[in-house]
Amino acid sequence: MTAILLAAAAVAAPVAAPTVRVTVQPMGAPKPALKYQLLPEVRELKAGNAAQWYLRSFMEQRSFFFSKEGTAQRVRYQGMTLKELASEPLSNYGGSALTQTDWGARLDTVDWQVLDRIQAEGPDLRLSELAPLHLLAASLQIRFRVEVARGEYDDAIRTAKTMFVLARHLSDYPTTAANRVGLTIADMTLDTLWEMIQQPGCPNLYWALTDLPCPLVELRKGVQGDRALVDTELRAFRDNSVLADAEVEDLVSRLSGRAGYIREQAGLPPRNLRAVLATRAKDAAGVRDARRRLIESGLSKNAVEGFDPVHIVLLDDKRDYEVRRDEEIRLLGVKAWEMDTIPREKHTADGLFTDLVPRVADTRRVQARFEQRVALLRHVEALRMFAAAHDGKLPNKLDDAGVPLPADPFSGKPFAYVLEDGVAKLRGSAPKREGHALSYEVTVQHKVSPKGELVNPARKSGGNTKQ
């Protein structure tokens, strides 16, 4: 619908992902068990509004975030390995700008002060702060990786907290596009945690991961905010009085623009809504059926019989949109593996408002993919704990791990696990309509090279940790 509302409509096509091989050291749980945590506790919080401090970060060092030189440096650092980053002069990377973010992440409330704008401006709303927040997260991730590269794990976990809080705070931003930015930031944080647990001496994060809320990034406010944006637009399609020709033209013009943007973002061909509306308004049988459906839905029979065919088609399609919308929104209340078991009505693909239907199922799968990666990392940390207590050996089956393990979000069942030649093979289920599943091979290695790296004579660690 707008750049805000419908950045969420475009979902990237899945790509094949190789098995990721990770080499880790045995490491028992810290004592006390929650010595390390990945979200701030109440004792760390101060009174204040986090959103104001996030935005203040950009006021501190605008050139750091937006200048050509600052952008080029950020891109260069993002492409470096941990070994390369360790040798860069990056102490206090980001300086006071990122310190402001750390402070904001430890305030007790977040108010993005956008709700009134959503309700007043509706679909014309522009939320320019979302793109800079992604830059903020990218800068935090560079600092995070530098800290990991230098073995500064306490500092690294502090940065992970900041990033996870920023991601979680975007749950309170009432647009799905903002929630998706939150999920992206959460994924960036998790990418670096996967790197971190493969470094020598990394503390075990099993209980820290177990303590994270699930889901970390909520979608409910965003979906409800998107609904409010669309409802503001469709409110003009009155069901209690006749629409003038000029009103119809204005409404259809606005609708065409919104739907056209959505289709462009989703990679779909353009669609002539005026032509579709004109054709359907001339279909006497179709208009008659539409009148019947409107009366059955509770509209006044006298009012409906007084509407012209164009008005009838618009109102009937609005009713159909509301049915489809709620079929999607209801998925917020079920688990990812339950979504595809829910019976769904068949709808025509040529509805005038079809492109405005929220794609909640797609966003829920993105959310569940992140939670699946957290669950798999928790499994790896459980394996490190087991190995620490069993002379470096891994369990023959997950039931022997000795700690609770989460189910696969996409199946509701345990992850697939096989131990072959001392290598643990973990595999998750693939989301519907995606062609690959997350798969990890975990090797436990005691030895550390003179350079401080984990070594595995049988196999080299490789591949990205994110699928």
N, C-alpha and C positions, 0 to 999 in steps of 0.2 A: 504494500500500500504506500508507504513512503520509504525514504532511504532508511528510516529507523525501523519501521514496521517490517519492511520486507527484505532487509538484508538476510533475515532468517529464512526466507523462502528458498534461497539457493543452497542446495546441499551438494557438496563435492562428491563426484563418483568415487567409489572405493577403488583402491589399487592393491595389487597383490603384494603381500608382505612375506619376506623370508623368515625362517626360524631365527630367533635371536639367541645367541650364545653368550652367556654371562659366566664369569669366573669370580667367585667370592671367597672370603675367608670365613672359617667358623667364628661365630661370635655369640656369646650368651647374652641374655637379657640384662640390661643395666640394673643396678640396684641403687636406689629404689627403682621399681619397674617403669615409673613415669618420669624419670629424670629428664628424658627428652620428650617434648610434645610438639605437635605441628600446628596448633592454634593457641593463641594466648589464653591464659587462665584469668579468672576474675582478679586475682592478686596483681596481675600485670596491667590492668586497665586503668585509664584515667577518664574523667568526665569530658565529653566533647563530641563533636560531629566529625567522623572520619572523612566524609566526602570533601569537606572544605580543605582538609590537609592534603588529600590526594591532589586536588587542583592547585593548591599552593605550591606543590612540588615544581610545577612548570614555571611559576613566577620566580623561583629561586635561580634557575639556570636555563633560560629559554634557549640559549645557544647550544647547550649540551644536548637538548632534545631535538631541536628543529633546524640547526644550522647545517649547511652542506658538509662541513668538516665533522660535526658531531654524528651525523647520520652515517657518513663513510666509516668512521671509527666503529660505530655500533655494528655495522654489517661485517666489518673485518673481524671483530671479536667473536661475533656469533658463529663464524665459520672456523674458528680455531678449535683444536683438540685441547683437552685438559693440560696435557704436557706443554703445549705452546703457551697457553694462558699463564701457566705457573711462572714462566720466565719474563712475562710482560710487567712493566712498571705500573701496576694497577691498584696499588694500595689506596683505599678509600675511594674506589671508583664511584662516580656519581655524586660524591660529596654531600653537601647539605640538601640537595634536591631529593636524594633517596633517603636521607635521614628524616626529612619531613614525612615521607611515606611510611617509614618505620613508626614514627610517632602516631600518625593517623590510624595505622592498623591496630594500635593499642588503645583506641578510644572506645567508649562503651556504646555509642549509637552511630547509625549512619542514616542520613537524610539527604537524598539526592536533590530535593527541592524541585522535583519535576512533575509531581502529581497534578498540581493545578494547571500546568502547561498542557499536559495530556488532555485534561478535561476541557480546557478552554480552546486550545488550538486544534485539537483533533488531528486528522491526517496530515495537516500542513506542518506539523511539528518537525523541527530539525534539532537533533541532539549532537552537537559538535564535539562533546567531550569524550565520546567513546573511542575514537581513533587515537587520541593522545594517551588514553589509559593503556592501550596496547603497547605504545612506545615505553610507557613507564614500566610495564611488566617485562619487556624485552631488556631494559636496562637493569632491572633487578635480577633477571636471570643471569646476565653477564657477571654481576657481582657474586651471585650465588655460585657460579661455576668457578670463578677465581678462588673463592674460599674453599671449595671442594678440592681444587687442584693443589692448593697449599696445605691441605690436611687440617684446615681450621674448621673443624666440624661443629663446634659450638656456634661460631659465627654463621656458618652455612645453615644450620637449623634455624637460627634467628631469621635469616633472610627467607627461608622456606615458609616460616610462619607469616611473614609480611605478605608474601605472594598468595598464600592460601586464604588469608583474611581478605585481601583485595578481591580475589575471585568470589569468595563467599558474600562479600558486601554487594556484589553486582546481582545477587539473588534478589536484593531489595529494590533494584531499579526496575520500574514497571514497564519494560518492553522485552520481548524475547531476544531482540538483537543484543541488548546489554547482557542478558543471561548467557548468550552464546559467547560473548567476549569473556565473561567469567569462566566458562568452561575451557576456553582456549588458554587462559592464564593458569587455570588449575592443571591443564595438561602440560604446559611449559614447566611448571614446578615439578610435576611428577617425572618428566623427562630427566631433570637434573638429579632427582632422588635416585632414579635407576642408575645414573652414572655414579653417584656417591657411594651406593652400597657395594660397588665393585672396587672401591679404593681400599688400600691397606689401612687397617685400624679403624675403619668406619664403625661407629656404634650400631648396635642392633635396634631397628626401629619397629619391630613387630608390635609392641604395645602402643607406640605412638600412632601407628597406622590404624590399629584396632580402635583407638580412642577417637578417630576422626568421625564426624557425623556423616551419615549416608542417607540421602545424597549430600555432598559437600555444597554443590551449587543447586539451589532450588529453581524451579521454573514457573511456579504458580503465579507469582506477582507479574512476571513478564507476560504470560499468556493472558491474564486478566487485563493487563494494560493494553495489549494488542486488541483485545475484544472491545475495550472502551474506545479505541481509536476508530475501529470500523463502525461501531454502533453510532458514533457521532456523525459519520458520513451517511449511514443508511437511515438515520432518523428522519431525513427529509422525505423518504418514500412513505408518505402518510397512508394510513389505512382507514381514515374516517372522513375524508373529503377528497374531492376531485383535484387532480394535479393539472395546472395549466400547461399548455404546450411549451411555453418558455421555461417553466420549471423542469419539465421532463428533459428538455434539451440540455439545460445546465447540469442536471444530475447525471445524465448519460455521458456528457462530456467529461465530467470529473471522474466518473467510474471508469471510462475508457483509459484515461491517463493513469489512474492507479493500477488497473489491471495490466496495462501495457508495461509499466515499470516492473511489476512482479514477474511477468513472463520473460522479460529481458534478463532479469537477474537469475531466473531459473533456467536460462538457455532454451526457452520455448519460443516458437514462431509467434509473430503478432497475430492478433485476432480482431476482426471488425465487429465490435459489439453492436453498433447501430444496425448493421446488416442483419445480424442474428436476431435482434429485437424486432426489426421490421418483418422478417420472414415469419417469426413465431406469432406475431400479432395478426397476421393474415390467415393463420391456421385456425379455422372456426372450431374444429373439433378439439384442438389443443386448448384454445381459450375457454371452451365450455368445461373441459376437465379441470382447468385451473380455477375457474369460478367455484366449481364444486368443492375442490380441496380447500379453498379459502373459507368457504362457509362451514365446512366440517371442522376447520381449525378454530372456529369460534367467532369469526368476523360477522358483522351484521349482514343478513341476506339483502336487505334493502340497499345498503351502501354498496355492496359488491355488485349488485345488478345495475347500479348506476355508473359504474366505472367503465371507461372505454377499454378496448383490448390491450393497448399498450400498458395502461396502468395495471390491468389484471396480470399481465405477464411479469411485470416488475415486482408486484407484491407476491406472486406465487414463487418467483425465484428467490425473493428475500426470505420467504418461509423455508424454502429448501436449503438455503444457505445456513439458516439458524439450526436446522436439523443436523447438517453436516458439521457445523462448527462444534456443536455439543458432543457429537460422536468422537471428535478429536480431543476436546478438552477433558472428557471423562477419563482419558488414558493417563492423566496426571495421577490418578488415584490407584493405579494398579502397577504391579511389578513389570519389569521389562519383558520377562519370559511369559507373562500372562497376556500381553497386548494382542498377540496374534491368535489367541484362543477365543476372543470376543467376537460373536457374530456381528456382521455389519451389513446395513442395507445397501442395495445396489442403487447407484445414482447415475443419471446421465452426465456425460462429460461436457455438455454444451450450455450449462447453466450460466447466466449472466454474472453471477457472483462467485462462481466456482474458484476463481483465482484468489479470492479473499479468504478462503477457508484456511485456518491455521494448520500448519504441518506439525502438529504436536508429536505424532509418532516418530517423525524423523529426528526432532530435537531430543526426544526422550531416548532414542538410540544413541545419540551422541553423548548424552549424560550417562547412560548405562555403560558405554564403552570406556569412559573415564573410570567409573566405579569398578569395572572389570579389571582394568590395569592396576588400580589400587589393591584389589583383592589378590591379583597375581603377585604383586610385590610383597604383600603380607605373607603369601605362601613361601616366597624365597627367604624372607627373614625367619620364618618358622624353620626352614631347612637349615639355615645358619645356626639357629639355636640348638637344633637337634645334633648337628655335626659337632658343635662345641662340647656337647655332653657325651658324645660317642666316638671320640678319637677320630674325628673327621669324616665319619661314615654318614651316609644319607639313609633315610627310612625306606623300607621296601614298599610301603604303602602309606598314604596320607593319614590313615587312622592311627598310625604309630607316631605321628609328629609330636604328640604330647600337649598340644594347645589347640583351641578351637580354630577352625578354618572356615572362611566364608564360602557360600555357594557361588556358582557362576551366575551372574545377573541375567544372562541370556537363556539359561536352561533351568534355573532353580535347583540344579543338581551339583554335586562336587565336580571340580575340575578334573579332567583326565590327567592321570599321573602314571608314569612308568619309570622304573629305575633300570638302566641298561649300562653295564660296564662302568658303574660308578657315576654315571651321568643321569641327573633327574630331568625327565622330560615332562613339562607342564603344557597343557593345551586347553584353551577356552573355546566356547561355542561361538559361531559366527552369527551376528545379527541378521535378521531376515533381509534379503535383497543385497547383502554384502557377500563378496566372493571369497573372503579369507577369515581365518580365525587367528587369534593371538597364540603364538607358540614359542616357548622358551626352553632352552637346554641349559641346565645349571650344573656347573662343576665347582666343587669345593677344593680349594688349594691352600695348603699351609705355607708354602714357600713364597718368599718375597725376594725379588731381584735386588742387586746392589743399587739400582736406581729407585727402589721403593715401589716397584710395580708387582702385582700378582703375576705369577708365572704358572703356566700349565703346559707341560711338555707334550701332552697328547693332543692339545687343541688350542688354537688361538681364539681369544675372545674377539668377536666382530659383530658388525651390524648395528643399526640404530636400535635404541631401546623402545622407541615408539613405533607402533604399527599403523 
